[in-house]
């Protein structure tokens, strides 16, 4: 029996390597396509400390498949800003933030800011910790709202389908 030539052996090896490569790439494509998409996270920074803020709540826009997290603690001393780095999924969306301040007597003062207060697609947001002498930042909740309708009354209102929560007070 005649032994195959070197050229034949190399051609068979190349064909085998091609089959293995195609199979590997195909499996990789299927794995990447079927991989679960991660929920967007916010990076918050204040006074030399950085924290990753996972969603406090994250639901589909149909308010299904909800996942719940926790409020993140990041101490923000008076006169130091809270800086937020937003991922593209949030920066490009119509977000709003409920910013909570406290007066010296403990009374809470809520302020709302939104994507309209910043340039379109802004990925960095700075929140003053003391916008007025008597106000101290105690927390913030950034939300992605959707328009909802009450089934009984037909009244429309906004409801967050996703929210990230930061407590900034001790």
PEVENRA-V531601 format. One record per pair of residues at least 6 apart in sequence whose ideal C-beta (glycine too) atoms are under 7 Angstrom apart, sorted by the first residue. I is the first residue (numbers start at 1). GAP is how many residues later the second one is. If there is no record, write none. Layout:
i->{I:I}
gap->{GAP:GAP}
This chain:
i->{39:39:39:39:40:40:40:41:41:41:41:42:42:42:42:42:42:42:43:43:43:44:44:44:44:44:44:45:46:46:46:46:46:47:47:47:49:51:51:53:53:53:54:55:55:55:55:55:56:56:56:56:56:56:57:57:57:57:58:58:58:59:59:59:59:60:61:61:63:71:71:71:72:72:73:74:74:75:75:76:76:76:76:78:78:78:79:79:80:81:81:81:81:82:82:82:82:82:83:83:84:85:85:86:86:90:91:91:91:92:93:94:95:95:95:95:95:96:96:96:96:96:97:97:97:97:97:98:98:98:98:99:99:99:99:100:100:100:100:100:101:101:101:101:101:101:102:102:102:103:103:103:104:109:118:127:127:129:129:130:137:138:138:139:139:139:139:140:140:141:141:142:142:143:143:143:144:144:144:145:145:145:146:146:147:147:148:148:148:149}
gap->{15:16:19:28:47:49:50:11:12:13:46:11:42:43:44:48:100:122:7:9:42:7:9:30:38:40:122:38:28:30:34:36:37:29:30:33:25:21:23:19:111:113:15:12:14:107:108:109:13:14:15:107:108:109:9:11:105:106:8:9:104:6:7:102:103:101:85:100:98:94:95:96:93:94:94:92:94:93:95:6:53:61:92:51:52:58:50:51:49:45:46:47:48:45:47:55:58:86:41:43:41:38:39:37:39:54:30:31:32:29:51:21:19:20:47:48:49:16:17:18:47:49:16:43:44:45:46:12:14:43:45:12:14:28:41:8:10:38:39:40:8:10:34:35:36:37:6:34:36:6:31:32:30:26:7:10:13:7:8:6:31:30:31:27:28:29:30:26:28:22:24:21:22:17:19:20:16:17:18:13:14:15:13:15:9:11:8:9:11:7}
